[in-house]
Amino acid sequence: MIGVGAFMIFYGAKFIKWVFGIIIFLTVQAFMFGITYSYGYLDPGQLFATESVDGKSGVIAIIALVVSVVLGVIAAWYLTQSVSKVFLVVLAFQNGCILGFMILALLPNPLD
């Protein structure tokens, strides 16, 4: 764990844009397929139960896939352009809180 931590300290900051972009891309994917399912355009159970994709559900699945990939790439590219300005501050605060909770968990509770 110390070795992984040392690696992330010196080289992890170079990958933060990629990680953030992947998170945004996957979030857009989940959001788009959630919308198609919520409005009843696409039923994944019916789509994956059949051996072949055809008809209305197949066309909607392909359209949803293409639209979600395009929107995901655009959102990931646009939001990674400002990652160093906004996201790193939020990420540093979050990591500081997690580290603080981990240290506090090691201390004995005086109320017990």
N, C-alpha and C positions, 0 to 999 in steps of 0.2 A: 504494500500500500504506500510505503514511503517513496518507493521508486516511481510508482504511477503518479503520485502527488508532485514529485520533483519534475517529472516529464510535463505534466499539465501546467506547472508554474512557468516553465521556460518556453514550451512549444504549444501549449493548449490555446493561448490567445490567438494564434494564427488560424485555428480551426473554428473559432467562435462564430464567424460569419457563415461558414458552411452549416454548422449545427443549427443556427438560427434560421437559415434559409430552408433547411429540411423540415424543421418544426412548422414553419409557416406553410410550406407546400402541403404537408400532410394534414394540417388543420383545414386548409381550403378544400382538400379532397374529401375529408369527413363531412364538412359543412355542405358541400354540393350534393353528395349522395344522401345526406340526411334530409335535405330539402326535397329531392326527388322521391324519397320514400314517404315523407310526411304528407306531401300533396297527392300521393297515390299514383304517381307516374311510373314508378318502378318498384316491383316487389322482389327483393333478393331471394326470398325463399322459393318463389315460383321460377325465377330466372335460373337458379342453380340446381333446381330439382330436375329440370329437363336436360336431355342430352345435347340438344342443339339450341342455339339462340336464333330465333327468327321472329318475324312479325313485329308488332308494335313495341313490345318490351325490349327486343333486341336493338331496334333503332334508337329508342330512348336511352338505353344503356350506353350505346356507342356515342351518342350526342352528349350525354352527361359526362362520359369519360373525357372526351375531347375538350369540352368547355371547362371542366374542372382542372385538367392539366394546363391549359392555356392560362386560366385565372391564377392557378397556383404558382406557375412560373413568373407571371407578372407581379404578383403580390410578393413573392420571395425576393425577386430582384429589387423591387422598389423599397421594401422594408430593410433589406440588408445594406442599402446605401446609407441609411441613417443609424446603423447598429452601433457604431462607435460613439455616437453622440448621446443616444437615449438608452439603449438596451444594456450597455455595459455598466451603467450606473445602477440600474435595477438589478442586474445579475450580481454585481458586487454586494449590494445591500442584502439580497437573498442569501448569498453564500456566507456573508457575515452573520446573519441570523441563524443559519443552520449550524455554523461553527460554534456560535454562542450556545445554542441549545445542546449541542454535543458535549461541550465543556461543562455546562450546568448539570447535565445528566450524570456526570461522574462525581459530582459533589454530594455528600450525604445530606439528606433532608433533615433539618433540625426539628421539624414538627413530628417526625415519626418516633 
